[in-house]
Amino acid sequence: MTNHAFYMNLALQNAQAMKGQTDPNPLVGAVIVMIIVSLV
């Protein structure tokens, strides 16, 4: 599984966990990914 697929799956799981609690709004999942790049 690629990193993109991993984080997308994590966001979808996050949204699914809220099923039944967001009516009338849609289910939304969000994952913030921080990438640190060292230029040394």
Secondary structure as a PSIPRED ss2 file (coil, helix, strand):
# PSIPRED VFORMAT (PSIPRED V4.0)

   1 M C   1.000  0.000  0.000
   2 T C   1.000  0.000  0.000
   3 N H   0.000  1.000  0.000
   4 H H   0.000  1.000  0.000
   5 A H   0.000  1.000  0.000
   6 F H   0.000  1.000  0.000
   7 Y H   0.000  1.000  0.000
   8 M H   0.000  1.000  0.000
   9 N H   0.000  1.000  0.000
  10 L H   0.000  1.000  0.000
  11 A H   0.000  1.000  0.000
  12 L H   0.000  1.000  0.000
  13 Q H   0.000  1.000  0.000
  14 N H   0.000  1.000  0.000
  15 A H   0.000  1.000  0.000
  16 Q H   0.000  1.000  0.000
  17 A H   0.000  1.000  0.000
  18 M C   1.000  0.000  0.000
  19 K C   1.000  0.000  0.000
  20 G C   1.000  0.000  0.000
  21 Q C   1.000  0.000  0.000
  22 T C   1.000  0.000  0.000
  23 D C   1.000  0.000  0.000
  24 P C   1.000  0.000  0.000
  25 N C   1.000  0.000  0.000
  26 P C   1.000  0.000  0.000
  27 L C   1.000  0.000  0.000
  28 V C   1.000  0.000  0.000
  29 G C   1.000  0.000  0.000
  30 A C   1.000  0.000  0.000
  31 V C   1.000  0.000  0.000
  32 I C   1.000  0.000  0.000
  33 V C   1.000  0.000  0.000
  34 M C   1.000  0.000  0.000
  35 I C   1.000  0.000  0.000
  36 I C   1.000  0.000  0.000
  37 V C   1.000  0.000  0.000
  38 S C   1.000  0.000  0.000
  39 L C   1.000  0.000  0.000
  40 V C   1.000  0.000  0.000
